[in-house]
Amino acid sequence: MRDDDDLVPPKWRSLFNNQDWLVHDIMVKSFWAFGVIAVIAHTLVWVWRPWLNAGI
């Protein structure tokens, strides 16, 4: 017998169905991608023009 929530880990099945789990997965991955892009952008700007005077 096939379970309707086969993509959802067992401990989360009471909260999510497959469609909810896929939306949750997209949101979490988007959050992490945004964070990584923000860290890279801030690092590049820091290398180009540091905004804190670390030498003082």
PDB file of N, CA, C and O in Angstrom:
ATOM      1  N   MET A   1       0.838  -1.189   0.000  1.00  0.00           N
ATOM      2  CA  MET A   1       0.000   0.000   0.000  1.00  0.00           C
ATOM      3  C   MET A   1       0.880   1.248   0.000  1.00  0.00           C
ATOM      4  O   MET A   1       1.830   1.345   0.777  1.00  0.00           O
ATOM      5  N   ARG A   2       0.565   2.182  -0.858  1.00  0.00           N
ATOM      6  CA  ARG A   2       1.336   3.408  -0.978  1.00  0.00           C
ATOM      7  C   ARG A   2       0.783   4.466  -0.020  1.00  0.00           C
ATOM      8  O   ARG A   2      -0.426   4.686   0.056  1.00  0.00           O
ATOM      9  N   ASP A   3       1.684   5.105   0.699  1.00  0.00           N
ATOM     10  CA  ASP A   3       1.288   6.153   1.641  1.00  0.00           C
ATOM     11  C   ASP A   3       1.124   7.466   0.889  1.00  0.00           C
ATOM     12  O   ASP A   3       1.923   7.776   0.005  1.00  0.00           O
ATOM     13  N   ASP A   4       0.099   8.240   1.229  1.00  0.00           N
ATOM     14  CA  ASP A   4      -0.132   9.523   0.562  1.00  0.00           C
ATOM     15  C   ASP A   4       0.927  10.556   0.910  1.00  0.00           C
ATOM     16  O   ASP A   4       1.139  11.496   0.144  1.00  0.00           O
ATOM     17  N   ASP A   5       1.588  10.407   2.034  1.00  0.00           N
ATOM     18  CA  ASP A   5       2.606  11.365   2.468  1.00  0.00           C
ATOM     19  C   ASP A   5       3.993  10.729   2.416  1.00  0.00           C
ATOM     20  O   ASP A   5       4.756  10.821   3.377  1.00  0.00           O
ATOM     21  N   ASP A   6       4.318  10.087   1.302  1.00  0.00           N
ATOM     22  CA  ASP A   6       5.572   9.350   1.226  1.00  0.00           C
ATOM     23  C   ASP A   6       6.807  10.242   1.152  1.00  0.00           C
ATOM     24  O   ASP A   6       7.912   9.755   1.392  1.00  0.00           O
ATOM     25  N   LEU A   7       6.667  11.524   0.831  1.00  0.00           N
ATOM     26  CA  LEU A   7       7.818  12.432   0.788  1.00  0.00           C
ATOM     27  C   LEU A   7       8.130  13.042   2.149  1.00  0.00           C
ATOM     28  O   LEU A   7       9.243  13.510   2.386  1.00  0.00           O
ATOM     29  N   VAL A   8       7.157  13.035   3.028  1.00  0.00           N
ATOM     30  CA  VAL A   8       7.295  13.680   4.333  1.00  0.00           C
ATOM     31  C   VAL A   8       7.956  12.707   5.311  1.00  0.00           C
ATOM     32  O   VAL A   8       7.527  11.558   5.417  1.00  0.00           O
ATOM     33  N   PRO A   9       9.004  13.155   6.034  1.00  0.00           N
ATOM     34  CA  PRO A   9       9.594  12.287   7.059  1.00  0.00           C
ATOM     35  C   PRO A   9       8.547  11.915   8.118  1.00  0.00           C
ATOM     36  O   PRO A   9       7.646  12.703   8.404  1.00  0.00           O
ATOM     37  N   PRO A  10       8.666  10.735   8.686  1.00  0.00           N
ATOM     38  CA  PRO A  10       7.631  10.239   9.614  1.00  0.00           C
ATOM     39  C   PRO A  10       7.287  11.187  10.758  1.00  0.00           C
ATOM     40  O   PRO A  10       6.117  11.309  11.118  1.00  0.00           O
ATOM     41  N   LYS A  11       8.280  11.860  11.337  1.00  0.00           N
ATOM     42  CA  LYS A  11       7.962  12.706  12.501  1.00  0.00           C
ATOM     43  C   LYS A  11       7.191  13.971  12.126  1.00  0.00           C
ATOM     44  O   LYS A  11       6.639  14.627  13.009  1.00  0.00           O
ATOM     45  N   TRP A  12       7.138  14.332  10.842  1.00  0.00           N
ATOM     46  CA  TRP A  12       6.437  15.536  10.402  1.00  0.00           C
ATOM     47  C   TRP A  12       5.109  15.233   9.717  1.00  0.00           C
ATOM     48  O   TRP A  12       4.433  16.163   9.277  1.00  0.00           O
ATOM     49  N   ARG A  13       4.719  13.995   9.614  1.00  0.00           N
ATOM     50  CA  ARG A  13       3.503  13.633   8.872  1.00  0.00           C
ATOM     51  C   ARG A  13       2.223  14.162   9.504  1.00  0.00           C
ATOM     52  O   ARG A  13       1.217  14.315   8.810  1.00  0.00           O
ATOM     53  N   SER A  14       2.236  14.439  10.780  1.00  0.00           N
ATOM     54  CA  SER A  14       1.027  14.988  11.403  1.00  0.00           C
ATOM     55  C   SER A  14       0.832  16.460  11.051  1.00  0.00           C
ATOM     56  O   SER A  14      -0.269  16.990  11.200  1.00  0.00           O
ATOM     57  N   LEU A  15       1.894  17.129  10.585  1.00  0.00           N
ATOM     58  CA  LEU A  15       1.810  18.550  10.252  1.00  0.00           C
ATOM     59  C   LEU A  15       1.736  18.830   8.758  1.00  0.00           C
ATOM     60  O   LEU A  15       1.117  19.812   8.349  1.00  0.00           O
ATOM     61  N   PHE A  16       2.356  17.985   7.933  1.00  0.00           N
ATOM     62  CA  PHE A  16       2.490  18.253   6.504  1.00  0.00           C
ATOM     63  C   PHE A  16       1.934  17.119   5.664  1.00  0.00           C
ATOM     64  O   PHE A  16       2.026  15.950   6.040  1.00  0.00           O
ATOM     65  N   ASN A  17       1.352  17.474   4.513  1.00  0.00           N
ATOM     66  CA  ASN A  17       1.118  16.483   3.473  1.00  0.00           C
ATOM     67  C   ASN A  17       2.191  16.714   2.400  1.00  0.00           C
ATOM     68  O   ASN A  17       3.036  17.593   2.565  1.00  0.00           O
ATOM     69  N   ASN A  18       2.174  15.949   1.312  1.00  0.00           N
ATOM     70  CA  ASN A  18       3.230  16.072   0.304  1.00  0.00           C
ATOM     71  C   ASN A  18       3.318  17.474  -0.286  1.00  0.00           C
ATOM     72  O   ASN A  18       4.413  18.015  -0.437  1.00  0.00           O
ATOM     73  N   GLN A  19       2.178  18.062  -0.619  1.00  0.00           N
ATOM     74  CA  GLN A  19       2.185  19.388  -1.236  1.00  0.00           C
ATOM     75  C   GLN A  19       2.734  20.431  -0.260  1.00  0.00           C
ATOM     76  O   GLN A  19       3.544  21.272  -0.649  1.00  0.00           O
ATOM     77  N   ASP A  20       2.307  20.387   0.982  1.00  0.00           N
ATOM     78  CA  ASP A  20       2.824  21.312   1.995  1.00  0.00           C
ATOM     79  C   ASP A  20       4.323  21.124   2.189  1.00  0.00           C
ATOM     80  O   ASP A  20       5.063  22.097   2.338  1.00  0.00           O
ATOM     81  N   TRP A  21       4.765  19.875   2.188  1.00  0.00           N
ATOM     82  CA  TRP A  21       6.184  19.584   2.398  1.00  0.00           C
ATOM     83  C   TRP A  21       7.027  20.143   1.255  1.00  0.00           C
ATOM     84  O   TRP A  21       8.116  20.666   1.491  1.00  0.00           O
ATOM     85  N   LEU A  22       6.538  20.039   0.021  1.00  0.00           N
ATOM     86  CA  LEU A  22       7.278  20.568  -1.127  1.00  0.00           C
ATOM     87  C   LEU A  22       7.366  22.095  -1.073  1.00  0.00           C
ATOM     88  O   LEU A  22       8.409  22.665  -1.393  1.00  0.00           O
ATOM     89  N   VAL A  23       6.287  22.756  -0.671  1.00  0.00           N
ATOM     90  CA  VAL A  23       6.319  24.214  -0.517  1.00  0.00           C
ATOM     91  C   VAL A  23       7.293  24.593   0.594  1.00  0.00           C
ATOM     92  O   VAL A  23       8.070  25.536   0.442  1.00  0.00           O
ATOM     93  N   HIS A  24       7.257  23.872   1.697  1.00  0.00           N
ATOM     94  CA  HIS A  24       8.184  24.109   2.805  1.00  0.00           C
ATOM     95  C   HIS A  24       9.627  23.931   2.335  1.00  0.00           C
ATOM     96  O   HIS A  24      10.498  24.728   2.686  1.00  0.00           O
ATOM     97  N   ASP A  25       9.879  22.896   1.547  1.00  0.00           N
ATOM     98  CA  ASP A  25      11.219  22.627   1.023  1.00  0.00           C
ATOM     99  C   ASP A  25      11.709  23.782   0.148  1.00  0.00           C
ATOM    100  O   ASP A  25      12.864  24.194   0.252  1.00  0.00           O
ATOM    101  N   ILE A  26      10.837  24.300  -0.709  1.00  0.00           N
ATOM    102  CA  ILE A  26      11.202  25.433  -1.565  1.00  0.00           C
ATOM    103  C   ILE A  26      11.508  26.662  -0.716  1.00  0.00           C
ATOM    104  O   ILE A  26      12.475  27.374  -0.987  1.00  0.00           O
ATOM    105  N   MET A  27      10.699  26.918   0.305  1.00  0.00           N
ATOM    106  CA  MET A  27      10.919  28.087   1.163  1.00  0.00           C
ATOM    107  C   MET A  27      12.243  27.988   1.914  1.00  0.00           C
ATOM    108  O   MET A  27      12.982  28.969   1.992  1.00  0.00           O
ATOM    109  N   VAL A  28      12.548  26.828   2.459  1.00  0.00           N
ATOM    110  CA  VAL A  28      13.793  26.647   3.216  1.00  0.00           C
ATOM    111  C   VAL A  28      15.000  26.797   2.296  1.00  0.00           C
ATOM    112  O   VAL A  28      15.971  27.465   2.652  1.00  0.00           O
ATOM    113  N   LYS A  29      14.947  26.182   1.120  1.00  0.00           N
ATOM    114  CA  LYS A  29      16.064  26.293   0.178  1.00  0.00           C
ATOM    115  C   LYS A  29      16.239  27.725  -0.311  1.00  0.00           C
ATOM    116  O   LYS A  29      17.368  28.181  -0.491  1.00  0.00           O
ATOM    117  N   SER A  30      15.133  28.444  -0.528  1.00  0.00           N
ATOM    118  CA  SER A  30      15.215  29.848  -0.943  1.00  0.00           C
ATOM    119  C   SER A  30      15.840  30.704   0.153  1.00  0.00           C
ATOM    120  O   SER A  30      16.646  31.588  -0.136  1.00  0.00           O
ATOM    121  N   PHE A  31      15.474  30.449   1.405  1.00  0.00           N
ATOM    122  CA  PHE A  31      16.044  31.179   2.533  1.00  0.00           C
ATOM    123  C   PHE A  31      17.554  30.980   2.596  1.00  0.00           C
ATOM    124  O   PHE A  31      18.303  31.945   2.745  1.00  0.00           O
ATOM    125  N   TRP A  32      18.005  29.727   2.482  1.00  0.00           N
ATOM    126  CA  TRP A  32      19.441  29.442   2.529  1.00  0.00           C
ATOM    127  C   TRP A  32      20.168  30.040   1.327  1.00  0.00           C
ATOM    128  O   TRP A  32      21.277  30.554   1.478  1.00  0.00           O
ATOM    129  N   ALA A  33      19.568  29.984   0.139  1.00  0.00           N
ATOM    130  CA  ALA A  33      20.191  30.568  -1.054  1.00  0.00           C
ATOM    131  C   ALA A  33      20.341  32.076  -0.887  1.00  0.00           C
ATOM    132  O   ALA A  33      21.384  32.633  -1.227  1.00  0.00           O
ATOM    133  N   PHE A  34      19.309  32.747  -0.364  1.00  0.00           N
ATOM    134  CA  PHE A  34      19.386  34.180  -0.119  1.00  0.00           C
ATOM    135  C   PHE A  34      20.503  34.495   0.869  1.00  0.00           C
ATOM    136  O   PHE A  34      21.259  35.446   0.670  1.00  0.00           O
ATOM    137  N   GLY A  35      20.609  33.708   1.921  1.00  0.00           N
ATOM    138  CA  GLY A  35      21.664  33.924   2.913  1.00  0.00           C
ATOM    139  C   GLY A  35      23.053  33.767   2.326  1.00  0.00           C
ATOM    140  O   GLY A  35      23.946  34.565   2.611  1.00  0.00           O
ATOM    141  N   VAL A  36      23.240  32.744   1.509  1.00  0.00           N
ATOM    142  CA  VAL A  36      24.549  32.522   0.883  1.00  0.00           C
ATOM    143  C   VAL A  36      24.888  33.665  -0.063  1.00  0.00           C
ATOM    144  O   VAL A  36      26.018  34.152  -0.061  1.00  0.00           O
ATOM    145  N   ILE A  37      23.927  34.097  -0.870  1.00  0.00           N
ATOM    146  CA  ILE A  37      24.160  35.218  -1.789  1.00  0.00           C
ATOM    147  C   ILE A  37      24.475  36.489  -1.009  1.00  0.00           C
ATOM    148  O   ILE A  37      25.351  37.253  -1.411  1.00  0.00           O
ATOM    149  N   ALA A  38      23.778  36.727   0.095  1.00  0.00           N
ATOM    150  CA  ALA A  38      24.036  37.916   0.911  1.00  0.00           C
ATOM    151  C   ALA A  38      25.436  37.887   1.511  1.00  0.00           C
ATOM    152  O   ALA A  38      26.119  38.911   1.534  1.00  0.00           O
ATOM    153  N   VAL A  39      25.870  36.724   1.998  1.00  0.00           N
ATOM    154  CA  VAL A  39      27.220  36.608   2.569  1.00  0.00           C
ATOM    155  C   VAL A  39      28.270  36.850   1.493  1.00  0.00           C
ATOM    156  O   VAL A  39      29.248  37.558   1.734  1.00  0.00           O
ATOM    157  N   ILE A  40      28.082  36.277   0.313  1.00  0.00           N
ATOM    158  CA  ILE A  40      29.030  36.488  -0.785  1.00  0.00           C
ATOM    159  C   ILE A  40      29.068  37.956  -1.183  1.00  0.00           C
ATOM    160  O   ILE A  40      30.149  38.511  -1.378  1.00  0.00           O
ATOM    161  N   ALA A  41      27.912  38.592  -1.307  1.00  0.00           N
ATOM    162  CA  ALA A  41      27.859  40.004  -1.687  1.00  0.00           C
ATOM    163  C   ALA A  41      28.544  40.881  -0.644  1.00  0.00           C
ATOM    164  O   ALA A  41      29.307  41.780  -0.997  1.00  0.00           O
ATOM    165  N   HIS A  42      28.279  40.631   0.629  1.00  0.00           N
ATOM    166  CA  HIS A  42      28.911  41.430   1.676  1.00  0.00           C
ATOM    167  C   HIS A  42      30.422  41.213   1.704  1.00  0.00           C
ATOM    168  O   HIS A  42      31.180  42.154   1.938  1.00  0.00           O
ATOM    169  N   THR A  43      30.855  39.997   1.470  1.00  0.00           N
ATOM    170  CA  THR A  43      32.293  39.717   1.430  1.00  0.00           C
ATOM    171  C   THR A  43      32.956  40.452   0.278  1.00  0.00           C
ATOM    172  O   THR A  43      34.031  41.028   0.450  1.00  0.00           O
ATOM    173  N   LEU A  44      32.334  40.442  -0.891  1.00  0.00           N
ATOM    174  CA  LEU A  44      32.901  41.142  -2.045  1.00  0.00           C
ATOM    175  C   LEU A  44      32.964  42.652  -1.818  1.00  0.00           C
ATOM    176  O   LEU A  44      33.946  43.297  -2.184  1.00  0.00           O
ATOM    177  N   VAL A  45      31.924  43.210  -1.218  1.00  0.00           N
ATOM    178  CA  VAL A  45      31.942  44.647  -0.920  1.00  0.00           C
ATOM    179  C   VAL A  45      32.995  44.948   0.133  1.00  0.00           C
ATOM    180  O   VAL A  45      33.669  45.975   0.049  1.00  0.00           O
ATOM    181  N   TRP A  46      33.154  44.075   1.126  1.00  0.00           N
ATOM    182  CA  TRP A  46      34.172  44.269   2.160  1.00  0.00           C
ATOM    183  C   TRP A  46      35.570  44.279   1.547  1.00  0.00           C
ATOM    184  O   TRP A  46      36.409  45.099   1.920  1.00  0.00           O
ATOM    185  N   VAL A  47      35.819  43.366   0.604  1.00  0.00           N
ATOM    186  CA  VAL A  47      37.122  43.310  -0.063  1.00  0.00           C
ATOM    187  C   VAL A  47      37.341  44.572  -0.892  1.00  0.00           C
ATOM    188  O   VAL A  47      38.451  45.103  -0.935  1.00  0.00           O
ATOM    189  N   TRP A  48      36.292  45.051  -1.545  1.00  0.00           N
ATOM    190  CA  TRP A  48      36.395  46.232  -2.397  1.00  0.00           C
ATOM    191  C   TRP A  48      36.585  47.503  -1.570  1.00  0.00           C
ATOM    192  O   TRP A  48      37.468  48.310  -1.862  1.00  0.00           O
ATOM    193  N   ARG A  49      35.756  47.681  -0.540  1.00  0.00           N
ATOM    194  CA  ARG A  49      35.791  48.903   0.254  1.00  0.00           C
ATOM    195  C   ARG A  49      35.339  48.601   1.682  1.00  0.00           C
ATOM    196  O   ARG A  49      34.148  48.687   1.981  1.00  0.00           O
ATOM    197  N   PRO A  50      36.283  48.246   2.574  1.00  0.00           N
ATOM    198  CA  PRO A  50      35.911  47.892   3.954  1.00  0.00           C
ATOM    199  C   PRO A  50      35.192  49.051   4.664  1.00  0.00           C
ATOM    200  O   PRO A  50      35.585  50.209   4.521  1.00  0.00           O
ATOM    201  N   TRP A  51      34.167  48.740   5.408  1.00  0.00           N
ATOM    202  CA  TRP A  51      33.395  49.784   6.075  1.00  0.00           C
ATOM    203  C   TRP A  51      33.728  49.913   7.553  1.00  0.00           C
ATOM    204  O   TRP A  51      33.214  50.819   8.210  1.00  0.00           O
ATOM    205  N   LEU A  52      34.560  49.050   8.095  1.00  0.00           N
ATOM    206  CA  LEU A  52      35.038  49.190   9.466  1.00  0.00           C
ATOM    207  C   LEU A  52      36.539  49.428   9.426  1.00  0.00           C
ATOM    208  O   LEU A  52      37.252  48.779   8.660  1.00  0.00           O
ATOM    209  N   ASN A  53      37.020  50.347  10.238  1.00  0.00           N
ATOM    210  CA  ASN A  53      38.449  50.637  10.269  1.00  0.00           C
ATOM    211  C   ASN A  53      39.146  49.649  11.195  1.00  0.00           C
ATOM    212  O   ASN A  53      39.327  49.916  12.383  1.00  0.00           O
ATOM    213  N   ALA A  54      39.528  48.520  10.645  1.00  0.00           N
ATOM    214  CA  ALA A  54      40.157  47.474  11.439  1.00  0.00           C
ATOM    215  C   ALA A  54      41.591  47.831  11.808  1.00  0.00           C
ATOM    216  O   ALA A  54      42.133  47.267  12.758  1.00  0.00           O
ATOM    217  N   GLY A  55      42.221  48.752  11.082  1.00  0.00           N
ATOM    218  CA  GLY A  55      43.612  49.107  11.332  1.00  0.00           C
ATOM    219  C   GLY A  55      43.800  50.146  12.422  1.00  0.00           C
ATOM    220  O   GLY A  55      44.938  50.449  12.780  1.00  0.00           O
ATOM    221  N   ILE A  56      42.734  50.698  12.956  1.00  0.00           N
ATOM    222  CA  ILE A  56      42.866  51.762  13.960  1.00  0.00           C
ATOM    223  C   ILE A  56      42.791  51.181  15.351  1.00  0.00           C
ATOM    224  O   ILE A  56      42.882  51.916  16.333  1.00  0.00           O
TER     225      ILE A  56
END
